[in-house]
Amino acid sequence: MPFVEVLKEVDATLYPDIVEAGSINAAISKCLSDIGSRLVAGESPVNKFMPYVRVVEGSRSSQTQLSSGQRLFLTNFWSEGVMFGNASSDNLADIASAIHAWIAEKSSIEKMSVLFKFFSPTEGGKAHEAGNYVELHWKSLLETWKISQNPFKIRSIKGLHSFLSMNLLHKTRFINGYFTYLFHGNYKFSPIPLIKAAMKRPELRQLFPFTSLNTLCFSRTTGYPFTMDCPSVASQGNGKYCVFAPSSREVIGEGTIDEVIEIVIKNLPPNCGAAVSGTADDFVS
């Protein structure tokens, strides 16, 4: 879904039904009731700052906001701490039907795509349903860091075509940008070497990876909030790396990449297995 600015206050011209109902929560609750749904939109602290509605039941939830500049309800769909899809429609009744299908009927991504043409599944959601979400995220995390550290590098045929279609001035700026990043980028604290090393070890690759600033962290659940019971590791910027105790900045080991990876593995929780679906809130050892 392309970037869309969300409203901070309800625009009566675009959303007269929201104004009439008194709030977006009341309006969407009415739409849910009209289709016989048991779901109700609850209040959220976010409502103090902007029109926002969250509907939740069990491990599934949805969040809806209002677009600025055009009438459009922006909704995303979550399960077990992972966003499975998003949707946008100018019809609140259609959004309510999608929310009911996702949460109350526990519809799959495939069924949601068939029922609602305005529903778009995420790659993560599709991978989660297919059972390879952790593997996808390892690759995605590595690629994201590569792009952030050198956004000018051409990595695909599509990128090459885009470069070739530029005029001479834009090509020159692109090339200058590439060499600027190549020779002056600060890679000393990059987590990329750590991600690559961790991916080679089954004990770590079975866990869900994420980064906090430049620190590589591991979770035993695939959804947010993550478990914080595994060590984390970061570069010291001098060719050495350090390992932090779980949920702490206490250093429990230092050394080369291979040495700190071993330290992380030795300090994993007892009987640490593959990351499971869900969040830290419902994780059971």
C-alpha positions as CSV (number, residue, x, y, z in Angstrom):
1,M,0.0,0.0,0.0
2,P,1.5,3.4,-0.9
3,F,2.1,5.9,1.8
4,V,-1.0,7.8,2.9
5,E,-1.2,10.6,5.4
6,V,-3.6,9.9,8.3
7,L,-5.9,12.4,9.9
8,K,-5.3,13.9,13.3
9,E,-8.9,15.1,13.6
10,V,-12.1,14.0,11.9
11,D,-12.9,15.9,8.7
12,A,-16.7,16.4,8.7
13,T,-16.7,16.9,5.0
14,L,-15.1,13.6,4.3
15,Y,-16.4,11.6,7.2
16,P,-20.0,12.8,8.0
17,D,-20.9,9.3,9.3
18,I,-18.1,9.4,11.8
19,V,-19.3,12.8,13.1
20,E,-22.9,11.6,13.3
21,A,-21.9,8.5,15.2
22,G,-19.8,10.6,17.7
23,S,-16.5,8.7,17.1
24,I,-14.9,6.2,14.8
25,N,-15.3,3.6,17.5
26,A,-19.0,4.1,17.7
27,A,-19.4,4.1,13.9
28,I,-17.5,0.9,13.2
29,S,-19.2,-0.8,16.2
30,K,-22.5,0.0,14.6
31,C,-21.4,-1.4,11.3
32,L,-20.3,-4.6,13.0
33,S,-23.6,-4.8,14.8
34,D,-25.5,-4.3,11.6
35,I,-24.0,-7.4,10.1
36,G,-24.7,-9.4,13.2
37,S,-21.1,-9.5,14.4
38,R,-20.3,-10.0,18.1
39,L,-17.2,-7.8,17.8
40,V,-17.1,-4.4,19.4
41,A,-14.5,-1.6,18.8
42,G,-13.0,-0.6,22.1
43,E,-11.4,2.6,23.2
44,S,-7.7,3.1,23.0
45,P,-5.2,5.6,24.4
46,V,-4.4,6.5,20.8
47,N,-7.9,8.0,20.5
48,K,-6.6,11.0,22.5
49,F,-4.3,11.9,19.6
50,M,-6.1,10.8,16.5
51,P,-9.2,9.0,15.1
52,Y,-8.2,5.4,15.6
53,V,-10.0,2.1,16.3
54,R,-8.8,-1.3,17.3
55,V,-10.9,-4.4,17.3
56,V,-9.4,-7.5,19.0
57,E,-10.4,-11.0,20.0
58,G,-8.0,-13.6,21.1
59,S,-4.8,-13.5,19.0
60,R,-6.3,-11.6,16.1
61,S,-6.9,-7.9,15.8
62,S,-7.3,-5.0,13.4
63,Q,-6.5,-1.3,13.5
64,T,-8.2,1.4,11.4
65,Q,-7.3,5.0,10.8
66,L,-8.6,7.8,8.5
67,S,-6.9,9.1,5.4
68,S,-6.3,12.8,4.9
69,G,-7.3,14.5,1.7
70,Q,-9.7,11.8,0.6
71,R,-12.3,9.5,2.2
72,L,-10.5,6.3,2.9
73,F,-10.5,3.9,5.8
74,L,-7.0,2.4,6.3
75,T,-7.0,-1.0,8.1
76,N,-4.4,-3.6,8.9
77,F,-5.0,-7.1,10.1
78,W,-2.8,-8.9,12.7
79,S,-2.5,-12.3,14.2
80,E,-0.1,-13.6,16.9
81,G,1.8,-10.3,16.8
82,V,2.4,-10.4,13.0
83,M,0.7,-8.1,10.4
84,F,-0.9,-10.4,7.8
85,G,-2.4,-7.8,5.5
86,N,-3.9,-4.3,5.0
87,A,-6.8,-2.8,3.3
88,S,-8.2,0.6,2.2
89,S,-11.8,1.4,1.2
90,D,-14.1,4.4,1.2
91,N,-16.9,2.2,2.5
92,L,-16.9,1.7,6.3
93,A,-19.4,-1.2,6.0
94,D,-17.0,-3.1,3.8
95,I,-14.2,-2.5,6.2
96,A,-16.4,-3.8,9.1
97,S,-17.2,-6.9,7.0
98,A,-13.5,-7.5,6.4
99,I,-12.7,-7.1,10.2
100,H,-15.4,-9.6,11.1
101,A,-14.2,-12.1,8.5
102,W,-10.6,-11.8,9.8
103,I,-11.2,-11.8,13.5
104,A,-14.5,-13.6,14.2
105,E,-14.4,-16.1,11.3
106,K,-10.6,-16.5,11.4
107,S,-10.4,-16.4,7.6
108,S,-7.1,-17.2,5.9
109,I,-5.2,-14.8,3.7
110,E,-6.5,-16.6,0.6
111,K,-10.1,-16.3,1.7
112,M,-9.7,-12.6,2.6
113,S,-8.2,-12.0,-0.9
114,V,-11.1,-13.7,-2.5
115,L,-13.8,-12.0,-0.4
116,F,-12.4,-8.5,-0.4
117,K,-10.6,-7.1,-3.5
118,F,-9.3,-4.2,-1.4
119,F,-7.4,-6.6,0.9
120,S,-3.6,-6.9,0.3
121,P,-1.7,-9.7,2.1
122,T,1.8,-9.0,3.3
123,E,4.8,-11.1,2.4
124,G,5.3,-11.8,6.1
125,G,1.7,-12.9,6.4
126,K,1.9,-15.3,3.5
127,A,5.1,-16.7,4.9
128,H,3.6,-17.1,8.3
129,E,0.7,-19.2,7.0
130,A,3.1,-21.2,4.9
131,G,5.3,-21.9,8.0
132,N,8.5,-20.3,6.8
133,Y,8.2,-16.8,8.4
134,V,11.4,-17.1,10.4
135,E,13.4,-18.0,7.4
136,L,11.9,-15.2,5.3
137,H,12.7,-12.7,8.1
138,W,16.3,-13.7,8.3
139,K,16.7,-12.9,4.6
140,S,14.6,-9.8,4.8
141,L,16.6,-8.4,7.8
142,L,19.9,-9.0,6.0
143,E,18.6,-7.3,2.8
144,T,17.1,-4.4,4.7
145,W,20.5,-3.6,6.3
146,K,22.3,-4.0,3.0
147,I,20.0,-1.5,1.4
148,S,20.1,1.0,4.3
149,Q,23.9,1.0,4.2
150,N,24.2,1.5,0.5
151,P,20.8,2.6,-1.0
152,F,22.5,3.5,-4.3
153,K,23.7,0.0,-5.2
154,I,21.9,-1.7,-8.1
155,R,20.7,-5.1,-6.9
156,S,18.2,-6.3,-9.4
157,I,17.2,-6.2,-13.1
158,K,14.4,-3.8,-12.2
159,G,16.9,-1.5,-10.5
160,L,19.1,-1.7,-13.6
161,H,16.2,-0.8,-15.9
162,S,15.4,2.1,-13.6
163,F,19.0,3.4,-13.7
164,L,19.2,3.1,-17.5
165,S,16.0,5.1,-17.9
166,M,17.5,8.1,-16.0
167,N,18.8,11.1,-17.8
168,L,22.5,11.9,-17.8
169,L,22.3,14.3,-14.8
170,H,20.5,11.8,-12.7
171,K,22.8,9.0,-13.7
172,T,25.8,11.1,-12.6
173,R,24.2,11.9,-9.3
174,F,23.4,8.2,-8.7
175,I,27.0,7.1,-9.5
176,N,28.5,9.9,-7.2
177,G,26.2,8.7,-4.4
178,Y,27.2,5.1,-4.9
179,F,30.9,5.9,-4.5
180,T,30.3,8.3,-1.6
181,Y,28.6,5.5,0.3
182,L,31.2,3.0,-0.8
183,F,34.2,4.9,0.4
184,H,32.8,7.0,3.2
185,G,30.1,4.9,4.8
186,N,30.6,4.0,8.4
187,Y,30.5,0.2,8.5
188,K,32.3,-0.3,11.8
189,F,29.1,-0.9,13.8
190,S,27.2,-2.7,11.1
191,P,25.3,-5.8,12.2
192,I,25.5,-7.4,8.7
193,P,28.6,-9.6,9.6
194,L,26.8,-10.8,12.7
195,I,23.6,-11.6,10.8
196,K,25.6,-13.6,8.2
197,A,27.5,-15.5,10.9
198,A,24.3,-16.2,12.9
199,M,22.5,-17.5,9.8
200,K,25.1,-20.2,9.5
201,R,24.3,-21.7,13.0
202,P,21.1,-23.8,13.3
203,E,20.8,-22.9,17.0
204,L,20.4,-19.3,16.1
205,R,18.8,-19.5,12.7
206,Q,15.8,-21.3,14.3
207,L,15.1,-18.2,16.4
208,F,13.4,-15.0,15.2
209,P,16.0,-12.2,14.5
210,F,15.5,-8.5,15.0
211,T,17.8,-5.5,15.5
212,S,17.7,-2.8,18.1
213,L,19.8,0.1,16.7
214,N,22.9,-1.9,15.6
215,T,22.5,-4.8,18.1
216,L,21.4,-8.2,16.8
217,C,18.7,-9.8,19.0
218,F,16.9,-13.1,19.1
219,S,13.3,-14.0,20.1
220,R,11.7,-17.3,20.8
221,T,8.4,-16.0,19.4
222,T,7.7,-14.7,15.9
223,G,5.3,-11.9,17.0
224,Y,5.8,-8.6,18.8
225,P,6.3,-8.1,21.7
226,F,9.3,-10.5,21.5
227,T,10.8,-12.6,24.2
228,M,13.8,-10.9,25.8
229,D,15.4,-14.0,27.3
230,C,18.2,-14.6,24.8
231,P,21.6,-12.8,24.7
232,S,22.2,-10.1,22.1
233,V,25.4,-9.1,20.3
234,A,26.8,-6.0,18.7
235,S,30.0,-4.7,17.1
236,Q,32.4,-2.6,19.3
237,G,33.6,-0.8,16.2
238,N,37.2,-2.0,16.5
239,G,36.9,-5.4,14.8
240,K,35.7,-6.9,18.1
241,Y,32.2,-7.8,19.2
242,C,30.4,-8.0,22.6
243,V,27.6,-10.1,23.9
244,F,24.9,-8.7,26.3
245,A,23.0,-10.6,28.9
246,P,19.2,-11.0,28.2
247,S,17.2,-7.8,28.7
248,S,20.4,-6.0,29.8
249,R,23.4,-4.0,28.6
250,E,25.7,-6.1,30.9
251,V,28.5,-7.5,28.8
252,I,29.0,-11.2,29.3
253,G,31.6,-11.8,26.7
254,E,33.8,-10.3,24.0
255,G,35.8,-11.5,21.0
256,T,35.8,-12.2,17.3
257,I,32.6,-12.9,15.4
258,D,33.0,-16.7,15.8
259,E,33.8,-16.3,19.5
260,V,30.8,-14.2,20.3
261,I,28.5,-16.4,18.3
262,E,29.6,-19.3,20.5
263,I,29.0,-17.3,23.6
264,V,25.5,-16.4,22.5
265,I,24.7,-20.1,21.8
266,K,26.1,-21.2,25.1
267,N,23.9,-18.7,27.0
268,L,20.6,-19.4,25.2
269,P,17.8,-20.4,27.6
270,P,17.6,-24.2,28.6
271,N,15.9,-26.4,26.0
272,C,15.7,-23.5,23.6
273,G,14.0,-24.6,20.5
274,A,12.7,-23.0,17.3
275,A,10.7,-19.8,17.6
276,V,7.0,-20.4,17.9
277,S,4.1,-18.4,16.7
278,G,2.7,-15.8,19.1
279,T,4.1,-13.1,21.3
280,A,6.0,-12.9,24.6
281,D,2.7,-12.3,26.3
282,D,1.4,-15.7,25.6
283,F,4.8,-17.6,25.4
284,V,5.0,-20.7,27.5
285,S,8.5,-22.3,28.0
